[in-house]
Amino acid sequence: MKSKQWKWFHSVVVVLLSIALALLAIYIHNYTSLCAWWMIMGIVAGAILIIGHGVTGVWRGAFIDERNVISLSRFQLLAWTVLILSAFMTAAFWNVGLSTIPQPLDEIKLDPTLWMLMGISTASLVASPLLLSSKKAQTPNVAEMQQTFELLKQQGDDQVSNQGLVVTNTDIGNARWSDMFTGEETGNAARMDLSRLQMFFFTLVALLTYGVTLGGMFRDPVFIGAGFGPFPMLSEGLLALIGISHTGYLAAKGLSNSQTGDTGVPAGAPVATPDSDNDQPAMG
């Protein structure tokens, strides 16, 4: 019988992280607001990692989806969650600690574009398995699938299986960070997916840009002394780029990138031509 992944030390670490967060909330003014934000960000990220390990048995478990691969949409949503949640908690603890603000939490307002961004990220996470569900019912082309599996084996990933057109890992421990950049079907699982690469870099740029902006807010002496109010606005142009990249990502996921059935000709295979003597068309 398989032992449970969640051990006693997972519970202990989660409790210790919760205590550390509570102590930091009480004594937050012993630190600079920027330093407090970094510490809270570390606590939130640590909690995600330890819970993911407790549930799955691997440290990258929070990023792994039902196909036992590291999901780009999960990575994106978790990254934004850590950034925004830690910033909001820092601002809230700081305002409460000032004791001069009558409604410390009401002063904090997130820009509507941030909610739109979080909604876009959540939509991608929810829509991804829905788009793949129909592909799981289709029969893959055996020759193309074997060709893809052979390429994966050459890349060091030989414990793979498939559910219809969808390629899966047979063990959760085989999940790799490179999964975020490769296809997921029997026709393209061993090749880089440009729509994923584009979304990753747009996400990275957006995270770094807004993270630097938040850092500037936590260094601003006006906010430090009077309390934190509205969060910085996210550029509408940057939000549009993220929306476009998500649209391309989901569109590419919705389209079939594999041949179906056992009679299809695999990509790159020579096409047979009829023999000039024996395969002439019948005359009617």
N, C-alpha and C positions, 0 to 999 in steps of 0.2 A: 504494500500500500504506500502510495506517495505521501511523503511528509508535507506538512503545511509549510509554505514559504515564510509566513509571518512568525517571527521568533520573539522571545521576550525582549531582546535588545532593541527591536524596532519600536516597541511600545515605550521603552525607557528613553530612547532618543527623542521620540515625538514629545513626550512629557517634558524632557529637559529643554527642548527648543521652545515649547510653549511657556515654560517658566522664564527662559531668557527673554522672550518677547515681552512678557508681562513686566519684568524688571526694567527692561529698556524703556517701556512706556512710562514707568514711574520716574525713572532717573534720566529721562531723555535730555534734559537741559544741562546735564553734566558733560554733554558732548556737543559738537557743532551739528547743525541740522544735516549737513552733507554727510558727515561721518555716521550719524544715526541712520540715514537713508541707506547707506552702504551695508550697515550691519543688519538692518531689517530685510534688505534684499537678500543677503546671505542666509538669513534664517528661513525666509520663505522658500528660496531655492533648495536649501538643505532639507526642508520638510517634504518638498515634492520628490526629491531623490530618494529619501529614506522610505517614504510611503510606496513609491514605485518599486523599490527593491523588495519591500515586505510583501507586496502583492504578487510580483512576478518572479522574484529570485535573482534578478539582474539589476545593476545600478541604473541602466538606461531604460528601465521598465516603463516609466511614465510616458516615454516617447514611442512605445511599441504598440501597434494596432492589432486587430484580430487576425491579420495575415502573418504575424510574428516578424514584422519588418518595422524599421523606424519610419514613422510617418512625418512628412513635411508639414502637414496641416496641424498635427499635434505639437510639433516643435514650435510652430509659429504662435499658436494660441497660448501655449505655456510661457513662451518668452514674453509676450505682451502682458500676460497675467502677472508674472513676476515683476515686470517693470512698473506697471500701473498700480497694482495692489500695494507694493512696497512704498511707492511714492504717496499714495493716499493714506496709508497707515502712518507714515512719518508725519505728514501734515496734520493728521487728526490728533496724534499723540502730542505733537508740539503745541497745537492750539489749546488742547485741554490743559497742558502743563502751565500755560501762561496765566490761567485763572483770571484774566482781565477781559475775556471775550464771553459775552452772555450766551451765545449760541455757537460754540466752537466748531461743531460739525457742519452747521448750516452755511458757514462762511466758505467752505470748500466746495467748489463747483468744477466739474469736469466738462471740458469743451465737448459740444455735441459731435464733432468729428471723431473724437475718441470712441464714443459709443458706436458710431457707424463703423469704425475700424474693427472694434471688437465683434460687432455683428457680422461683418464680412468674414472674419476669421472663424467664427462659430459656424456660419453657413457652410464654409468649405469643409469643416470637420464633419458636419452632419451629412452633407451632400455626397461626400466621397464614397462611403460604403453603399449608399443608395444607387449611385451610378455603376458601381461594380457588381451589384446583385444580379442584374440581367445577364452580365457576361459569364457568371458562374454556371448558368444553365446551358451555355453553348458548348458544342463539342470542338475541341481544338484540332488543328491539323497536326497529325502525329509527327510528320517529318520536320515541320517547322519547330514544334515543341522540343523534339530531340536535339535539334540544332542549337536552340537557345539554352537548353540544359547543359549541353556540352560546353558552350561558351562560359556559362556560369561556373562549371567545374574548373575550367582553365583559370578563372578568376578567383578560385579558392572557395567557392560556394557550391558544395556538392550535396547538401542536404536540403533539397528543394522538392516540392510537389506542386500539384495544381488542383484548382477547383474550377473546372471548365476552362475558360481562357485566362483565369487569374492565377498567377504564380504565387506560391506561399512557401515559407520556411517551415520545415517539419519540427524545428525546435526553436524556442524563443531565444536561446543563447546564440543563435546564428544571426540575429539582427545586427546590421552594420550601419554606421552613419552614412555610408555611400548609398543606402537604400533611398535616401531623400532625393537623389538625383537620377535614379534609373526608372525605367518603365516597370509596369506591373503585370504585363500579359505574356503569354507564351510566344508572342512575336517580338517583344521589345524589352523583356526583363533584363537582358544583358547589355543594354545600350543606354546611353545618357538621354534623358528627356529634357529638351531645351525649355519647355514651359515650366518645369520644376526649377531648373537653374535660374530662370528669370525671376520667379517668385521668391526664391531664396535670397537673391541679391537685393531685390526691392525691399524685402522684409528687413534684411540686415541694415540697409541704408536708413530705413524709417526708424528702426530701433535705436541706432546710434545717434541719428539726428535728434529724435525726441528725448533720448536719454541725456544728451549734452544740454538740451534746453531745460530739462528738469534740474540738472546739476546747477545751471545758472540760477534757477529759482531758489534752490536751497542755499546758495551762497549770497543771495541778495540781502543786505542788512535791513532793508525796509520790511521784508516779509519776516525775517528772523525776530525783529522787535515787535511787530504789530500782529503777527500771525499770518498764516497762509490762507489765501482766498482762492480766486479762480485759477485753474491750472492753465499753462500756456496752450495756445491754439496750435493744432497740427495743420500744416500747410495743406490747402485744398488740392494743390497740384500733386503733392505727394500722395494724398489720399486717392486721387484719381488714378495715379500710376499703380497703386496697390490694388485698386478695384479692377483695373484692366488686367493685371497679372493674374488675379484670382479667376477672372472670367476665362482667360486663356488656359489656365490650369484645369478648370472644371470642364471646359470644352474639349480639351485634349483627353481628359479622363473619360468623358462620355463617348467619344468616338472609338471605334474598334481599331486596334493596331495589330490584329492577328488574323491569320487565315482560319477558316472553320472547316470542319469535316475532314475525313481521311483521304479525300481525293484531290485536295488542293495541291498546287505545286509550290514547294517552299521557295522563299525568296532566294534568288541567285542560282536556282537549279536550271539546267539546260532544258529547253523546250523541245520535245520530240517532234520530228517532221515525218510525214507519211512517206513510205517507200514508193518510188516512182513506178515500179512494176506491179506491186501487189496491192497497193492501197489507193488505186484510182477510184474516184467516186463513180457509182453505178449510173449508167445512162438510162433515163426513163423514156 
